[in-house]
Amino acid sequence: QVQLVESGGGLVQAGGSLRLACEASGFDLEDYNIGWFRQAPGREREGVACSSRTDGSTYYRNSVKGRFTISRNSAENRVYLQMTSLKPEDTAVYYCAGDRRPKGVATLALSRYEYDYWGQGTQVTVSY
């Protein structure tokens, strides 16, 4: 029943932009913390951004602050990740994840171990 599906990935040049979407079915995204994670070859899955269900707080990985923006569209039951000024090191499979438990600090909000529901990912490739 609970499903998360990512879309919007692709191939872009450094400095370009992409907008990723996470569409939820089987539940209301507003009842969940939603995080964006990424995993590059040979790397652990790392938190990129999170939108908290409790107070709307957002959390970002330091390396993407000022470049990435997470947002919710309640009417569409979607969460977006707007990525600008993309760098080759942003290349990874990007996943959205959901969890109902409170995420009041960045260390929890951006931890992959704190999320129960995951999408299948969308590939983002940034060329030089």
DSSP file with accessible surface (Angstrom, degrees, kcal/mol):
  #  RESIDUE AA STRUCTURE BP1 BP2  ACC     N-H-->O    O-->H-N    N-H-->O    O-->H-N    TCO  KAPPA ALPHA  PHI   PSI    X-CA   Y-CA   Z-CA
    1    1 A Q              0   0  196      0, 0.0     2,-0.5     0, 0.0    26,-0.1   0.000 360.0 360.0 360.0 -50.0    0.0    0.0    0.0
    2    2 A V        +     0   0   41     24,-0.1     2,-0.4    22,-0.1    24,-0.2  -0.630 360.0 169.6 -77.7 121.3    2.7    2.5    1.0
    3    3 A Q  E     -A   25   0A 105     22,-2.4    22,-2.0    -2,-0.5     2,-0.4  -0.995  22.6-171.2-136.7 140.4    4.6    3.5   -2.1
    4    4 A L  E     -A   24   0A   6     -2,-0.4   116,-0.5   114,-0.4     2,-0.5  -1.000  10.6-173.7-127.6 129.6    7.2    6.2   -2.8
    5    5 A V  E     -A   23   0A  82     18,-2.0    18,-2.7    -2,-0.4     2,-0.2  -0.983   8.2-154.5-130.1 122.5    8.2    6.8   -6.4
    6    6 A E  E     +A   22   0A  15     -2,-0.5     2,-0.3    16,-0.2    16,-0.2  -0.628  19.4 165.0 -92.0 152.3   11.0    9.2   -7.5
    7    7 A S  E     +A   21   0A  63     14,-2.0    14,-2.5    -2,-0.2   115,-0.1  -0.959  39.5  69.5-153.5 167.9   11.3   10.9  -10.8
    8    8 A G        +     0   0   37     -2,-0.3    11,-0.3     1,-0.3    14,-0.0   0.366  60.1 135.5 104.2  -4.7   13.1   13.7  -12.5
    9    9 A G        +     0   0   27     12,-0.1     2,-0.3     9,-0.1    -1,-0.3  -0.185  20.9 125.4 -70.2 169.0   16.6   12.3  -12.7
   10   10 A G  E     -d  124   0B  29    113,-0.7   115,-2.8   112,-0.1     2,-0.5  -0.987  57.8 -57.2 169.6-167.5   18.8   12.6  -15.7
   11   11 A L  E     +d  125   0B 125     -2,-0.3     2,-0.3   113,-0.2   115,-0.2  -0.912  53.2 161.9-107.8 124.8   22.1   13.7  -17.2
   12   12 A V  E     -d  126   0B  28    113,-2.6   115,-2.7    -2,-0.5     2,-0.2  -0.942  36.6-108.1-137.3 159.5   23.1   17.4  -16.9
   13   13 A Q  E >   -d  127   0B 141     -2,-0.3     3,-2.3   113,-0.2    73,-0.2  -0.522  52.5 -80.3 -82.1 155.2   26.3   19.4  -17.2
   14   14 A A  T 3  S+     0   0   48    113,-2.0    73,-0.2     1,-0.3    -1,-0.1  -0.287 120.9  30.8 -52.9 137.2   28.0   20.9  -14.2
   15   15 A G  T 3  S+     0   0   54     71,-3.2    70,-0.6     1,-0.3    -1,-0.3   0.240  98.5 116.1  92.7 -11.1   26.2   24.1  -13.2
   16   16 A G    <   -     0   0   24     -3,-2.3    70,-2.3    70,-0.2     2,-0.3  -0.079  57.4-121.8 -82.8-175.3   22.9   22.9  -14.5
   17   17 A S        -     0   0   62     67,-0.2     2,-0.3    68,-0.2    67,-0.2  -0.925  20.3-178.1-131.7 151.4   19.6   22.1  -12.6
   18   18 A L  E     - B   0  83A  28     65,-2.2    65,-3.2    -2,-0.3     2,-0.5  -0.983  15.6-147.9-142.3 151.2   17.3   19.3  -12.0
   19   19 A R  E     - B   0  82A 134    -11,-0.3     2,-0.3    -2,-0.3    63,-0.2  -0.970  15.7-161.3-122.9 113.7   14.1   19.0  -10.1
   20   20 A L  E     - B   0  81A   0     61,-2.8    61,-2.5    -2,-0.5     2,-0.4  -0.699   4.0-157.8 -92.9 146.4   13.3   15.6   -8.5
   21   21 A A  E     -AB   7  80A  10    -14,-2.5   -14,-2.0    -2,-0.3     2,-0.5  -0.952   9.0-161.0-124.5 144.1    9.9   14.6   -7.4
   22   22 A a  E     -AB   6  79A   0     57,-2.5    57,-2.1    -2,-0.4     2,-0.5  -0.977  13.5-163.4-122.8 113.3    8.8   12.0   -4.8
   23   23 A E  E     -AB   5  78A  90    -18,-2.7   -18,-2.0    -2,-0.5     2,-0.3  -0.865   5.4-153.3-102.6 130.5    5.2   10.9   -5.3
   24   24 A A  E     +A    4   0A   7     53,-2.2     2,-0.3    -2,-0.5   -20,-0.2  -0.770  13.5 179.0-103.5 144.4    3.4    9.1   -2.4
   25   25 A S  E     +A    3   0A  58    -22,-2.0   -22,-2.4    -2,-0.3     3,-0.1  -0.989  65.5  29.0-138.3 148.4    0.5    6.7   -2.6
   26   26 A G  S    S+     0   0   50     -2,-0.3     2,-0.3   -24,-0.2   -24,-0.1   0.383 118.2  42.0  86.5  -5.4   -1.2    4.8    0.2
   27   27 A F  S    S-     0   0   27    -24,-0.2     2,-0.6   -26,-0.1   -24,-0.1  -0.975  87.5 -98.4-161.7 165.7   -0.6    7.5    2.7
   28   28 A D    >   -     0   0   73     -2,-0.3     3,-2.1     1,-0.1     4,-0.1  -0.813  22.7-148.5 -93.7 120.8   -0.5   11.3    3.2
   29   29 A L  G >  S+     0   0    1     -2,-0.6     3,-1.9     1,-0.3    -1,-0.1   0.771  94.4  69.7 -59.4 -26.8    2.9   12.8    2.9
   30   30 A E  G 3  S+     0   0   68      1,-0.3    -1,-0.3    44,-0.1     4,-0.0   0.687  94.1  56.8 -66.9 -16.9    2.0   15.5    5.4
   31   31 A D  G <  S+     0   0   66     -3,-2.1     2,-0.4     2,-0.1    -1,-0.3   0.390 105.3  65.5 -90.2   2.7    1.9   12.8    8.1
   32   32 A Y  S <  S-     0   0   17     -3,-1.9     2,-0.4    -4,-0.1    68,-0.2  -0.929  79.4-121.5-129.1 146.4    5.5   11.8    7.4
   33   33 A N  E     -E   99   0B   0     66,-3.4    66,-1.7    -2,-0.4     2,-0.5  -0.712  36.2-155.0 -72.7 134.8    9.0   13.2    7.6
   34   34 A I  E     -EF  98  51B   0     17,-2.2    17,-3.0    -2,-0.4     2,-0.3  -0.974  12.9-175.4-120.9 126.0   10.3   13.0    4.0
   35   35 A G  E     -EF  97  50B   0     62,-2.6    62,-2.3    -2,-0.5     2,-0.5  -0.867  18.9-142.6-117.8 151.0   14.0   12.8    3.3
   36   36 A W  E     +EF  96  49B   0     13,-3.4    12,-3.3    -2,-0.3    13,-1.6  -0.966  26.7 177.1-108.1 130.7   16.1   12.8    0.2
   37   37 A F  E     -EF  95  47B   0     58,-3.2    58,-2.9    -2,-0.5     2,-0.3  -0.842  11.3-158.4-126.5 162.6   19.1   10.5    0.2
   38   38 A R  E     -EF  94  46B  13      8,-2.2     8,-2.8    -2,-0.3     2,-0.4  -0.991   4.5-163.3-143.5 153.1   21.7    9.7   -2.4
   39   39 A Q  E     -E   93   0B  67     54,-2.0    54,-2.3    -2,-0.3     6,-0.2  -0.959   6.3-167.7-140.9 118.6   24.2    6.9   -3.0
   40   40 A A    >   -     0   0   25     -2,-0.4     3,-2.5     4,-0.4    52,-0.1  -0.663  45.8 -74.9 -98.0 158.2   27.1    7.0   -5.3
   41   41 A P  T 3  S+     0   0  123      0, 0.0    -1,-0.1     0, 0.0     3,-0.1  -0.269 120.5   8.4 -54.1 130.8   29.2    4.0   -6.3
   42   42 A G  T 3  S+     0   0   92      1,-0.2     2,-0.3    -3,-0.1    -3,-0.0   0.505 112.4 104.0  77.2   3.2   31.4    2.8   -3.5
   43   43 A R  S <  S-     0   0  138     -3,-2.5    -1,-0.2     3,-0.0     2,-0.1  -0.818  73.0-111.0-116.3 155.7   29.7    5.2   -1.0
   44   44 A E        -     0   0  129     -2,-0.3    -4,-0.4     1,-0.1     2,-0.3  -0.481  46.7 -91.0 -76.5 154.4   27.2    4.8    1.7
   45   45 A R        -     0   0   58     -6,-0.2     2,-0.4    -2,-0.1    67,-0.3  -0.518  53.0-165.5 -66.5 129.0   23.8    6.2    1.3
   46   46 A E  E     -F   38   0B  26     -8,-2.8    -8,-2.2    -2,-0.3     2,-0.2  -0.916  21.5-109.0-125.5 146.3   23.8    9.7    2.7
   47   47 A G  E     +F   37   0B   1     63,-0.8   -10,-0.3    -2,-0.4    63,-0.1  -0.490  31.7 172.9 -72.2 138.2   21.2   12.2    3.7
   48   48 A V  E     -     0   0B   0    -12,-3.3    13,-2.5     1,-0.4     2,-0.3   0.762  63.0 -14.4-109.6 -50.2   20.8   15.2    1.5
   49   49 A A  E     -FG  36  60B   0    -13,-1.6   -13,-3.4    11,-0.2    -1,-0.4  -0.990  55.1-162.2-156.4 153.7   17.7   17.0    2.7
   50   50 A C  E     -FG  35  59B   0      9,-2.1     9,-2.0    -2,-0.3     2,-0.5  -0.999  10.0-155.1-143.6 142.3   14.7   16.4    5.0
   51   51 A S  E     -FG  34  58B   7    -17,-3.0   -17,-2.2    -2,-0.3     7,-0.2  -0.975  26.4-137.7-115.2 117.2   11.3   18.0    5.5
   52   52 A S     >  -     0   0    2      5,-3.1     4,-0.8    -2,-0.5   -19,-0.1  -0.479   7.2-150.7 -79.0 142.2   10.0   17.4    9.0
   53   53 A R  T  4 S+     0   0   85     -2,-0.2    -1,-0.1    48,-0.2   -20,-0.1   0.732  89.6  61.7 -76.7 -25.5    6.3   16.5    9.6
   54   54 A T  T  4 S-     0   0   82      1,-0.1    -1,-0.1    49,-0.1    50,-0.1   0.936 129.2  -8.9 -74.8 -48.8    6.2   18.1   13.1
   55   55 A D  T  4 S-     0   0  108      2,-0.1    -2,-0.1     0, 0.0    -1,-0.1   0.295  93.1-104.0-135.4   7.8    7.0   21.8   12.4
   56   56 A G     <  +     0   0   49     -4,-0.8    -3,-0.1     1,-0.2   -23,-0.0   0.553  63.8 159.5  78.5   7.3    8.0   22.0    8.8
   57   57 A S        -     0   0   38     -6,-0.1    -5,-3.1     1,-0.0     2,-0.4  -0.283  27.1-148.6 -61.4 147.8   11.7   22.3    9.6
   58   58 A T  E     -G   51   0B  64     -7,-0.2     2,-0.4    -9,-0.0    -7,-0.2  -0.914   9.2-164.2-119.6 149.2   14.1   21.5    6.9
   59   59 A Y  E     -G   50   0B  38     -9,-2.0    -9,-2.1    -2,-0.4     2,-0.4  -0.988   6.2-169.4-133.4 141.9   17.6   20.1    7.2
   60   60 A Y  E     -G   49   0B  45     -2,-0.4   -11,-0.2   -11,-0.2     2,-0.2  -0.971  28.9-110.8-133.9 146.3   20.3   19.9    4.6
   61   61 A R    >>  -     0   0   85    -13,-2.5     3,-2.0    -2,-0.4     4,-0.9  -0.512  37.8-119.1 -66.8 141.6   23.6   18.3    4.2
   62   62 A N  G >4 S+     0   0  128      1,-0.3     3,-0.8     2,-0.2    -1,-0.1   0.855 109.9  59.9 -55.7 -37.7   26.3   20.9    4.4
   63   63 A S  G 34 S+     0   0   57      1,-0.2    -1,-0.3     3,-0.0   -15,-0.0   0.627 111.1  39.9 -70.6 -12.4   27.6   20.2    0.9
   64   64 A V  G X> S+     0   0    0     -3,-2.0     3,-2.4   -16,-0.2     4,-2.3   0.465  81.0 125.8-114.0  -2.8   24.2   21.1   -0.7
   65   65 A K  T << S+     0   0  119     -4,-0.9     4,-0.1    -3,-0.8    -3,-0.0  -0.317  81.1  16.8 -59.5 133.8   23.2   24.1    1.4
   66   66 A G  T 34 S+     0   0   84      2,-0.4    -1,-0.3     1,-0.1     3,-0.1   0.280 125.6  59.9  85.9 -10.8   22.4   27.0   -0.8
   67   67 A R  T <4 S+     0   0   26     -3,-2.4    17,-1.9     1,-0.2     2,-0.4   0.691  98.3  50.6-115.6 -35.0   22.1   24.8   -3.9
   68   68 A F  E  <  -C   83   0A   4     -4,-2.3    -2,-0.4    15,-0.2     2,-0.4  -0.855  59.4-169.3-110.8 145.8   19.3   22.3   -3.1
   69   69 A T  E     -C   82   0A  78     13,-2.3    13,-2.9    -2,-0.4     2,-0.4  -0.990   7.8-155.2-136.1 126.4   15.8   23.0   -1.8
   70   70 A I  E     +C   81   0A   8     -2,-0.4     2,-0.3    11,-0.2    11,-0.2  -0.807  23.1 168.4 -97.6 140.3   13.3   20.5   -0.4
   71   71 A S  E     -C   80   0A  52      9,-2.0     9,-2.9    -2,-0.4     2,-0.4  -0.984  25.2-134.3-149.3 157.5    9.6   21.4   -0.6
   72   72 A R  E     -C   79   0A  52     -2,-0.3     2,-0.5     7,-0.2     7,-0.2  -0.902   4.9-164.9-114.5 143.1    6.2   19.9   -0.2
   73   73 A N  E  >> -C   78   0A  54      5,-2.9     5,-1.9    -2,-0.4     4,-0.9  -0.906   8.5-173.8-122.2  99.3    3.1   20.1   -2.4
   74   74 A S  T  45S+     0   0   66     -2,-0.5     3,-0.5     1,-0.2   -45,-0.1   0.865  80.9  56.7 -63.6 -39.1    0.3   18.8   -0.2
   75   75 A A  T  45S+     0   0  103      1,-0.2    -1,-0.2     2,-0.1    -2,-0.0   0.856 115.4  37.6 -62.0 -35.9   -2.3   19.0   -3.0
   76   76 A E  T  45S-     0   0   80     -3,-0.4    -1,-0.2     2,-0.2    -2,-0.2   0.546 103.9-129.1 -90.1  -9.6   -0.2   16.7   -5.2
   77   77 A N  T  <5 +     0   0   36     -4,-0.9   -53,-2.2    -3,-0.5     2,-0.3   0.910  67.4 127.7  56.1  44.9    1.0   14.5   -2.3
   78   78 A R  E   < -BC  23  73A  69     -5,-1.9    -5,-2.9   -55,-0.2     2,-0.4  -0.930  51.1-152.6-130.3 153.5    4.5   15.1   -3.6
   79   79 A V  E     -BC  22  72A   0    -57,-2.1   -57,-2.5    -2,-0.3     2,-0.3  -0.985  19.8-156.5-122.2 138.8    7.8   16.3   -2.2
   80   80 A Y  E     -BC  21  71A  20     -9,-2.9    -9,-2.0    -2,-0.4     2,-0.5  -0.810  14.7-157.7-116.5 153.3   10.3   18.0   -4.5
   81   81 A L  E     -BC  20  70A   0    -61,-2.5   -61,-2.8    -2,-0.3     2,-0.6  -0.935  13.1-161.1-127.1 105.9   14.1   18.4   -4.4
   82   82 A Q  E     -BC  19  69A  66    -13,-2.9   -13,-2.3    -2,-0.5     2,-0.5  -0.810  10.6-167.6 -87.2 121.5   15.2   21.4   -6.5
   83   83 A M  E     +BC  18  68A   0    -65,-3.2   -65,-2.2    -2,-0.6     2,-0.3  -0.948  10.7 170.8-116.4 124.4   18.8   21.1   -7.3
   84   84 A T        +     0   0   45    -17,-1.9   -67,-0.2    -2,-0.5   -68,-0.2  -0.827  58.7  27.7-125.8 167.3   20.8   23.9   -8.8
   85   85 A S  S    S-     0   0   68    -70,-0.6    -1,-0.2    -2,-0.3   -69,-0.2   0.902  84.1-161.1  48.7  47.3   24.5   24.6   -9.5
   86   86 A L        -     0   0    2    -70,-2.3   -71,-3.2    -3,-0.2   -70,-0.2  -0.254   7.8-158.6 -65.2 145.1   25.0   20.8   -9.8
   87   87 A K    >   -     0   0   86    -73,-0.2     3,-2.5    -3,-0.1     4,-0.3  -0.857  31.3-110.6-120.4 154.9   28.5   19.5   -9.5
   88   88 A P  G >  S+     0   0   22      0, 0.0     3,-1.9     0, 0.0    38,-0.4   0.847 117.0  63.5 -54.2 -33.3   30.0   16.2  -10.7
   89   89 A E  G 3  S+     0   0  128      1,-0.3   -49,-0.0   -49,-0.0    -3,-0.0   0.569  88.9  69.4 -70.9  -7.2   30.2   15.0   -7.1
   90   90 A D  G <  S+     0   0    1     -3,-2.5    -1,-0.3    36,-0.0     2,-0.2   0.525  71.0 121.2 -81.1  -8.0   26.4   15.2   -6.9
   91   91 A T    <   +     0   0   39     -3,-1.9     2,-0.3    -4,-0.3    34,-0.2  -0.395  40.0 105.7 -60.5 125.1   26.2   12.2   -9.2
   92   92 A A  E    S- H   0 124B   2     32,-2.0    32,-2.7    -2,-0.2     2,-0.6  -0.964  76.4 -79.2-178.9 169.8   24.4    9.4   -7.5
   93   93 A V  E     -EH  39 123B  34    -54,-2.3   -54,-2.0    -2,-0.3     2,-0.5  -0.850  49.5-146.3 -86.0 127.4   21.1    7.5   -7.3
   94   94 A Y  E     -EH  38 122B   0     28,-3.0    28,-1.9    -2,-0.6     2,-0.4  -0.841  17.0-172.8-103.4 132.1   18.7    9.7   -5.4
   95   95 A Y  E     -E   37   0B  37    -58,-2.9   -58,-3.2    -2,-0.5     2,-0.3  -0.924  15.8-145.2-121.0 145.2   16.1    8.2   -3.1
   96   96 A a  E     -E   36   0B   0     -2,-0.4    23,-2.2   -60,-0.2     2,-0.3  -0.834  22.3-172.7-103.3 151.5   13.2    9.6   -1.2
   97   97 A A  E     -EI  35 118B   0    -62,-2.3   -62,-2.6    -2,-0.3     2,-0.3  -0.987   8.7-153.5-143.7 150.4   12.3    8.1    2.2
   98   98 A G  E     +EI  34 117B   0     19,-2.4    19,-2.1    -2,-0.3    18,-1.2  -0.939  15.0 165.6-129.9 149.9    9.5    8.5    4.7
   99   99 A D  E     -E   33   0B   0    -66,-1.7   -66,-3.4    -2,-0.3    16,-0.1  -0.959  27.6-149.9-159.0 145.8    9.1    8.0    8.4
  100  100 A R        +     0   0  120     -2,-0.3     3,-0.1   -68,-0.2    -1,-0.1   0.654  67.5 100.9 -91.2 -19.5    6.5    9.0   11.0
  101  101 A R  S    S-     0   0  109     13,-0.2   -48,-0.2     1,-0.1   -68,-0.1  -0.379  87.3 -88.2 -71.7 146.9    8.8    9.2   14.0
  102  102 A P        -     0   0   95      0, 0.0     2,-0.4     0, 0.0    -1,-0.1  -0.195  35.2-169.1 -56.9 140.0    9.9   12.7   15.1
  103  103 A K        +     0   0    0      1,-0.1   -49,-0.1    -3,-0.1   -51,-0.0  -0.771  22.5 155.3-129.7  82.0   13.0   14.1   13.4
  104  104 A G        +     0   0   51     -2,-0.4     2,-0.3   -50,-0.1    -1,-0.1   0.550  58.7  45.9 -91.7  -9.6   13.9   17.1   15.5
  105  105 A V  S >> S-     0   0   74     -3,-0.1     4,-2.6     1,-0.1     3,-1.0  -0.955  82.1-117.6-133.8 155.9   17.6   17.4   14.8
  106  106 A A  H 3> S+     0   0   45     -2,-0.3     4,-2.3     1,-0.3     5,-0.1   0.837 109.3  63.4 -62.5 -35.2   19.6   17.1   11.7
  107  107 A T  H 34 S+     0   0  115      1,-0.2    -1,-0.3     2,-0.2    -4,-0.0   0.834 113.7  34.8 -62.4 -31.5   21.5   14.0   12.8
  108  108 A L  H X4 S+     0   0   65     -3,-1.0     3,-1.5     2,-0.1     6,-0.2   0.872 115.2  55.0 -83.7 -44.7   18.3   12.1   12.9
  109  109 A A  H 3< S+     0   0    0     -4,-2.6    -2,-0.2     1,-0.3    -3,-0.2   0.799 114.6  40.3 -61.2 -30.4   16.6   13.7    9.9
  110  110 A L  T 3< S+     0   0   31     -4,-2.3   -63,-0.8    -5,-0.2     2,-0.5   0.230  90.5 107.8-105.1  13.2   19.5   12.9    7.6
  111  111 A S    X   -     0   0   29     -3,-1.5     3,-1.7     1,-0.1     4,-0.1  -0.811  59.9-150.5 -94.3 126.1   20.2    9.4    8.9
  112  112 A R  G >  S+     0   0   65     -2,-0.5     3,-1.0   -67,-0.3    -1,-0.1   0.737  94.8  65.8 -66.2 -19.9   19.3    6.6    6.6
  113  113 A Y  G 3  S+     0   0  152      1,-0.2    -1,-0.3    -3,-0.0    -5,-0.0   0.585  91.1  64.6 -77.8  -8.2   18.6    4.4    9.6
  114  114 A E  G <  S+     0   0   52     -3,-1.7     2,-0.4    -6,-0.2    -1,-0.2   0.356  87.6  83.4 -96.6   5.6   15.7    6.5   10.7
  115  115 A Y    <   -     0   0    9     -3,-1.0   -16,-0.2     1,-0.1     3,-0.1  -0.917  47.0-175.8-120.0 137.8   13.5    5.9    7.8
  116  116 A D        +     0   0   96    -18,-1.2     2,-0.4    -2,-0.4   -17,-0.2   0.720  69.4  56.6 -99.2 -27.6   11.1    2.9    7.2
  117  117 A Y  E     +I   98   0B  87    -19,-2.1   -19,-2.4  -114,-0.0     2,-0.4  -0.928  62.4 179.2-118.2 135.1    9.8    3.6    3.7
  118  118 A W  E     -I   97   0B  70     -2,-0.4  -114,-0.4   -21,-0.2   -21,-0.2  -0.967  20.3-137.9-136.4 143.9   11.9    4.0    0.6
  119  119 A G        -     0   0    5    -23,-2.2  -114,-0.2    -2,-0.4     3,-0.1  -0.284  34.9-106.5 -83.9-178.1   11.5    4.6   -3.1
  120  120 A Q        -     0   0  168   -116,-0.5  -115,-0.1     1,-0.2   -25,-0.1   0.581  60.3-118.6 -91.3 -10.8   13.5    2.8   -5.8
  121  121 A G        -     0   0   23    -25,-0.1     2,-0.4     1,-0.1   -26,-0.2   0.075  13.0-121.6  96.7 156.4   15.6    5.8   -6.7
  122  122 A T  E     - H   0  94B  23    -28,-1.9   -28,-3.0  -115,-0.1     2,-0.3  -0.998  28.2-117.5-138.3 136.2   16.3    7.9   -9.7
  123  123 A Q  E     - H   0  93B  91     -2,-0.4  -113,-0.7   -30,-0.2     2,-0.5  -0.572  24.4-171.4 -80.6 131.0   19.7    8.4  -11.3
  124  124 A V  E     -dH  10  92B   0    -32,-2.7   -32,-2.0    -2,-0.3     2,-0.5  -0.988   5.6-177.7-118.4 122.8   21.3   11.8  -11.4
  125  125 A T  E     -d   11   0B  50   -115,-2.8  -113,-2.6    -2,-0.5     2,-0.6  -0.987   6.7-168.4-124.6 124.7   24.5   12.2  -13.5
  126  126 A V  E     -d   12   0B   6     -2,-0.5  -113,-0.2   -38,-0.4   -35,-0.2  -0.956  11.7-155.3-115.2 118.2   26.4   15.5  -13.6
  127  127 A S  E      d   13   0B  43   -115,-2.7  -113,-2.0    -2,-0.6    -2,-0.0  -0.507 360.0 360.0 -90.2 161.0   29.1   15.7  -16.3
  128  128 A Y              0   0  224   -115,-0.2    -1,-0.1    -2,-0.2   -41,-0.0  -0.315 360.0 360.0 -73.6 360.0   32.1   18.0  -16.2
